[in-house]
Every structure is written in structure tokens, then in C-alpha cells.
């Protein structure tokens, strides 16, 4: 008899547990429902992130056009440039990104390409710094300009070198329209 | 306490606690089963249909690519064109850098000077390290797009993630700007954008590479010190370099498994 009594008592007490379990399940439901409303629709589509963001990242505008893009309009300079020793330097390095010059989709001219016509631009690559690798054409400015008049002028380099094809003899000195 | 005692205080028209919980659970269970079934099937359809693609490239499939980056420090001349191109392409705010170039000057006695004025954006000029420079070199740096990326692991809101092509990106609409990822990156590649107040970093120009272009920094490099490729393409030059050359990564002891590889790193570089 004692055994049955004990069983009855324990059964009565299990009701509390059921109540607690129901509450926990209810709380879990509430959590998942609130979560479903708070998370963006594409979250978790490919992983623990918002799936739509991948396409958003792809859709950002391209500002630097492909290297060859300039050839479409500026064929003459492009040919000079490609045959010279500055061929590996893309046009948009010294000028600017195509996006400030021409809208390709609309076919509209936006503005003139900026260009820095000073020796500073040349020295960015050719200054004789100890960290610069040997074999690359490095210029010790004082030594290089020792026989040149007007050596103090900022545009001194362009008196002899044509930046699009800088080897002396390949092309004449730079002119304004180039 | 038995059933009868429990009902003493109860008014007949009101619902008891027990009934309330019971009803609540029934409704919740019902909602779940009704709600879950169509939801799941809609999701399954979505996954089949949806592959993210850039506009005008219907054949792009991100499962077909796995990108890698190689930097040859022996070639770098420190012109900083890459840093400039990155800022223009990605509209990086002044004073912050997604990529930068460091100049190392080392003496025969192992004294070392490292500097990176404006991230190398305006190039480098002669400086006075205070010792005779016996060797010097430039090291371009950027996000290493680690396979085992600490930055994505610490993000509490799922804003930072790795795409299937191996590119680590930040969702600026989801980012709350807590800065955990900025702290977690051992390479210092991330920063909080002062305008948007969200984390920002190199994306390998995700908008360019998915359209078949090179990242802006790679295209800008005049000496080919920066190379970008796809290791899932058989005749890819970067894949060949990874297979044949002696390559290194930055801070290998961190076990982050970078997918940005270096050639010719000196021991002083971290």
C-alpha cells in the first residue's frame, strides 16, 4: 500500500514539471517567433549572414575601368604608350579613374582628367630610395639634373622626357595636346 | 492541493492559469505546424534559384571560384599607386586605409625602421633612419582574407562573413559598429568608418572581381608586385605561383590561414 501511495504522490508532483515544461516550450516559441520577425528574410540563406548582401556587394559601382578602356577614344596616345617603356603603368594611375571623366553607361562626358605635371609625380616611382629594388630605373635627382638649366622648375622632367613613352629618342618632348 | 481546491477562487467566466497555459500551448503548437510547412518549402525553392550574380553576368557562379592574392615584395617600388587606386575605387574615408604600403629600412647591425606616411598613398621620400641602410624593401599590406578568419568569428550579429569564393565581407546594413572585429584582426586590416560608423575592410574589390576585372590595386600596380587569381582555374598564374614558388604568409603562428600570400618576406616583417 505504501508503494502505491508513494506513486500517487509522485504523480501529483509531476504536474508541476509539466507546467514548467509547457512554459519553457511556450517561451521557446515566443523566442523563435520574435526572432523570425527581427531577422531579415535572407538571413541564413547561405550561412550565418544576410544572403542579399552578397548581391549588394556585387552591385557597387566600378570606378576604375579596365586598362584598355582609354584606347577607345585616345587611340594615338594609347599606341605611343603601349610601345614605350611606360606600358605597364596604367593611364588611370597618373590621370584619374575613368568615373571622373566619362560615364560609360550614359555615354556622357563628365569632366577633364586631372594630371599632375610636376617632377613629384615622376619621383614617386623613380626617386633613388634605398628601399627601392635594384634594377628598377632609379634617379639621383641632383646628379641627374647637374647639367640641366631650370633644374628648380617643377616640370623639369618633361623638358626631355615624354611621360607616355619616356625613353629619350623614342618620342619628342611632351607637347600640351598630348 | 487537488483540483477542487484549486478552483475555489476562480470566477466561472474567467480563464484559469492552467487553461490559459493549455490553450496557449495548443495555439503555439498549431501555429508552428501550420507556419513551418509552407515556410520550409519556399526556402528550399529559393536556394535552388538564387545564386548571387553581378548585373550583366548571368553565368557567374560563386561555387566555381576560389580567389587568392600574391604580393611579391621583391618587385614593389613603393609608389603607392595601389593605395590611391583603392581609395578612389572604394571611396575610403581620408586617414583610413584598406591597403597600405610599409617601408622597411634595416642596418647591418639589425636596427630596423618601419614607416608608412599616409599609408604610402603619396609615395615615399628620402628619410633619415639614423643608421646606414644595408637593406630596404617595401611591403604592401591589406586584408589577408583568412580561411580561419578571427574577425568573422567574433561578429555578434552575423554582419561579417566569408563568401564561397573565399572573400571576407562586411554587411554594412547589419553591422552595429561594436568594433569587435577591428580588435580581433591581427593584421590591423579593419577600421570603423567615421561616416557610416560600421566596420570596413578590403573586399578584394568584390564588385570588380565578380565582373571579371582585377581588384583596383592589382590593376594599378606598375611592376606586377600585386597579383590576383583564381585557384580553381587550371592555367591561372597565381595558382602556378602557389604551386611552384616559395611562399609565406604574415603571422603564420596565429593559425588564421591567410589566402593572401607573400614572396620574399624578410624576417623583420610582421
Interface residues (C-beta under 8 A of the other chain):
Chain A: X19 X22 X23 X25 X26 X29 X33 X40 X43 X45 X46 X47 X48 X49 X50 X51 X53 X54 X55 X56 X57 X58 X59 X60 X61 X62 X63 X64 X66 X67 X88 X89 X90 X92 X93 X96 X97 X123 X124 X125 X127 X128 X129 X130 X131 X132 X133 X136
Chain B: X18 X21 X22 X24 X25 X28 X31 X32 X43 X46 X47 X50 X52 X53 X54 X55 X62 X74 X75 X76 X77 X78 X79 X80 X81 X84 X85 X88 X89 X103 X104 X105 X122 X123 X124 X125 X126 X133 X136 X137 X138 X158 X159 X160 X161 X162 X163 X164 X169 X171 X173 X174 X203 X206 X207 X208 X210 X211 X213 X216 X219 X220 X222 X223 X224
